[in-house]
Amino acid sequence: MLWDVDETLLRAGPVARGVFDDAVASVLGRPAGDHRVVMGGKTDPQIVLEVLAFALADAGGGDEHVPAVLEALEKGLQAAAEELRRDGRELPGVAEVLPRLDAAGTRQTLLTGNTAANAAVKVAAFGLSSWLDLEIGAYGSDDPNRNALVPVALERARRLRALDVDPAKVWVVGDTPRDLACARAGGTRCLLVATGRCGLDELRAAGADEVLEDLADVDAVVDLLLA
């Protein structure tokens, strides 16, 4: 089971965008401005590049700043962990679905645009880490192209856990058509939930294997993912 993080397992609250803007400002020495970059379904490096492209529109470039911004971003999110817990929340059904799947013997990890460090902070903030094998996850820090991440996770499962998993038996669970594109690129099944910016109609039109409003019907979700 490859879980997206933001708007699938949890909602980080305003701290998520704030730490991005603070990280860019700390590197550039000035605010990025009203960039209005949509973050859903993208990797952290991709988001940073888009924010920098806006902030440096007159100067061009920005690639050379990405490592420093990502480092500042990780430090900023770690420092804001308490704010994340206070203002964010786990999404409906998540706290029940994860342990049920774990009890059924399902290996669960993350496939997310977050860097590995940022993903770990977020799931820990809501007590979800114990159900997730974070070492075999795939992250924005592995590749800025989300569509390259399924093979990363499956290779780690083989190398670190001796699990040779058929991609056709794997689920990617996310909340945007980008999660579906990632699943299709990796040959896996895909469940999309309408807990983010995309509504049910948009997600159904994208053509995922299954689309749900959320994970609140725990029995139905577990039955679906174990089928």
N, C-alpha and C positions, 0 to 999 in steps of 0.2 A: 504494500500500500504506500503510494507516494503522495503525501499531503502538501498542498500549498499552505502557506501560513496566513498572510493578510487577507481578511474578508472571507476566508474559508474556515480556518480554525479559530481565529480571533480578530478583534478590531482593536487596533493599537491606539486609537484616539489621536488628538491633535499633535501629540509629541512626535509622531512619525515624520510628518512634514516639517515640523519645527527643527528637528535635528538635521535633516537634509539641508535646510536653508542656513542653519548655523555653521554646518561643516563647510559649505561653499564659501560663506562669508569669512570664516577663519583663514581659509587658504588664499582667497582673492584680496582680503583686506577691505572688503566692502560688501554690502548685501547684494544678493543675486537679482533682486527686483521681483516684480509680480510675474513670475514665469508661467504659472498655471499649467505646469507639466502634469499630465495624468500619469499616476504611478502604477495603477492596477495592471498586473500581468507582466510587468517589466522587471528586468534585473537591476540591482542597485547600480552596477557600472553604467547600464544604459540610461537610467534616470539621471545619474550624475552628469553624463555627457550631454543630455538634453538641457539640463539646467545651465551647465557651462556654456552651451551654444547660445542660449538666450542672454546670459550675463555678459558674454564676450562677443556679442554680435558684431560690434564694430572692429574688434581686434582680431577675430578669427581664432581658430585653434581651440585648445582646451584639453586635448588628450593628455598633455604632459602633467596636468593638474589632477587627473583622476586618482592615482594612488594616494596622494596626500589627502584628497577629499574623503576617500573611502576610509582611510585611517582615522580621520577626524570624526567621521560618521559613526564608526564603531565605538570610539571612546565616548562620544556624545550619547549614544543610545544606552550604553552601559551605565553612564552616570544618571540617566533619566529612568532607570528601571523602576524606581518607586512611583514616579509619575505615570509610567506605563501601566502599572498595576492599579493605580488609583483611577485613571481616566479611561482606560481601555476595558475590554471584557472579552471573555470567551464567547463563542457563538452557540446558538441553541443546539443541544444534543451532543456537542463535542465531548464533554466530560463523561458522558455515558458510552458513546460509540467507541472511543479509543480503548478503554479497558475491556469492553466486550470483544472486540476484535483480537486484542492481545490474549485473552483467555481462550480464544478459539485457535490460537497458534499462528496467527497472522503476523508476519514481520512488517512493522510500520516504520517509515522514516519520512523525511521531508524532501520535496522537490520544490524549490522556491527561488525567486529572484533575489531574496535577501542574501547577503554574505553569510557564511557559516556562523560567524560570531554574532551577527545581528539576529539570525534565526534562533540561535541558542538563547539569547537574552529574552526574546519575545515568548517562546514557549515556556521557558522557566518562570516567567512572570505570572503565568496562569496555571502553574502546576502540571503541565502536560508532558514534561520531559521524560518521566518514567515510563511512558507508553511508547516512546519513540527511540529508535536506534539511530542517533544523530550521526554517528561515525560513517554510516553507509549512505547518508543523504547526498543530494546534489544541490549546489548553491550558485548564486550569482557570482561568487568569488571563484568558482570553477570555470565558468565560461559566461561572457556577457550575452551570448546567444542562448536564450531559454530552450530553443528547440534541440540543443545539443546535450541537454541534461539527463534525459532518461538513460542513455548508455553509461553515463558517469555513475549513476546510482546502481545500476545492475552490475557493472564491473566491480564496484566496491563491495557489493554483496557477495560476489564470487571470491574476491581476493581476501576479504576480511572475515567473512562468515561461512565460506565454502558453500554458498547458496547459488546454485545454477538455476535461475528463474526464467521461465519462458515469458517473454514480454506480453504475450497474448493473455496471460493469467494475472497480469499486473493492472491495478487501477491507478490512474492519476486523478486526484480529486482537487478541483479548483473552482474558481468563480468567474472566469473570463474566457472568451474565445481563444486567447493566447495559451491558456492551459490546455485547451483542446488541441491546438496546433502542435504543442509540445508533445502531447500524448500520441498524436498521429505520427509525428516524426520518429517517435521511439517504438511504435508498433504496439502500444498498450491500449487498454480500454480507458474510457474517461467518463467520470461523473462530474457534472457542473451543478453548483448550487447558487441560487439567486440571492446571496447574502452580501454581495458587493454592489458595484455600480450598475451591473447589467441585470435587466429584468428577465423574467421567465421566457417571454416571447423571443427576445434576442438570443438567449442561450439555446432554446429549442431550434431556432432557425440555423444555428451554427452546426447542428448535427452531431451532438455528443451522444454517447451510448445511452446515458440516462441524464435527466435533468430534474432537480428537486428544488422546492422553495427554500428548504434548509435541511438540517440533519435532525430536526426535533422528533420525528417519528423513529425512535431509536431501533425498535424491532424491525421495521421495514428497511431501514438503512443497512443494518447488520446483515439481514437476509440477502439483500441485493449484493452487497460487497463480498459475501461468502459464497455466492452461487457459482 
